[in-house]
């Protein structure tokens, strides 16, 4: 298991947090996710084998941008 904090732009409300959390929960191997629009971050706990590209793609498909 690996815990990561990802910087995400474009979240402005609790609904945005829910959109990002739902997108990440739909990925296999994501065991915990918590988005915070005030801090522009998403904390995720991932099983081995979940790539950063998969996580970033899920966030971007939900309509938000991942900061490098």
C-alpha positions in Angstrom: 0.0 0.0 0.0 1.2 3.5 -0.8 -0.2 6.8 0.3 0.0 9.8 -2.0 -1.1 13.4 -1.9 -1.8 14.8 -5.3 -2.2 18.5 -6.2 -5.4 19.1 -8.2 -6.6 22.3 -9.6 -10.2 23.2 -10.6 -12.0 21.9 -7.4 -14.1 24.7 -6.0 -16.7 23.0 -3.8 -17.8 19.9 -2.0 -19.4 18.6 -5.2 -16.0 18.8 -7.0 -14.5 16.8 -4.1 -17.2 14.2 -4.6 -16.6 14.0 -8.4 -12.8 13.4 -7.9 -13.4 10.9 -5.1 -15.9 8.9 -7.1 -13.6 8.9 -10.2 -10.8 7.5 -8.1 -12.9 5.0 -6.2 -13.9 3.5 -9.5 -10.2 2.5 -10.1 -9.2 -1.0 -9.1 -6.6 -0.8 -6.3 -7.7 2.4 -4.7 -8.6 1.7 -1.1 -9.1 5.2 0.3 -9.5 8.7 -1.2 -10.2 12.1 0.3 -10.3 15.3 -1.7 -10.0 18.7 -0.2 -11.0 21.7 -2.4 -9.6 24.3 0.0 -6.1 22.8 -0.1 -6.4 21.7 -3.8 -5.3 18.2 -2.8 -6.4 14.6 -3.0 -5.1 12.0 -0.6 -5.2 8.4 -1.9 -4.1 5.0 -0.6 -3.2 2.7 -3.5 -2.4 -0.9 -3.7 0.8 -1.9 -5.5 0.4 -1.8 -9.3 -1.8 1.3 -9.5 0.1 3.7 -11.7 0.3 7.4 -11.4 -0.8 7.7 -15.0 -4.1 5.8 -14.1 -4.7 8.0 -11.1 -4.0 11.2 -13.1 -6.1 10.1 -16.0 -9.1 9.4 -13.7 -8.8 12.9 -12.2 -8.5 14.5 -15.6 -11.5 12.5 -17.0 -13.5 13.9 -14.1 -12.7 17.4 -15.4 -9.9 18.5 -13.1 -6.2 19.1 -13.7 -3.3 17.5 -11.9 -0.4 19.8 -11.0 3.1 18.4 -11.7 
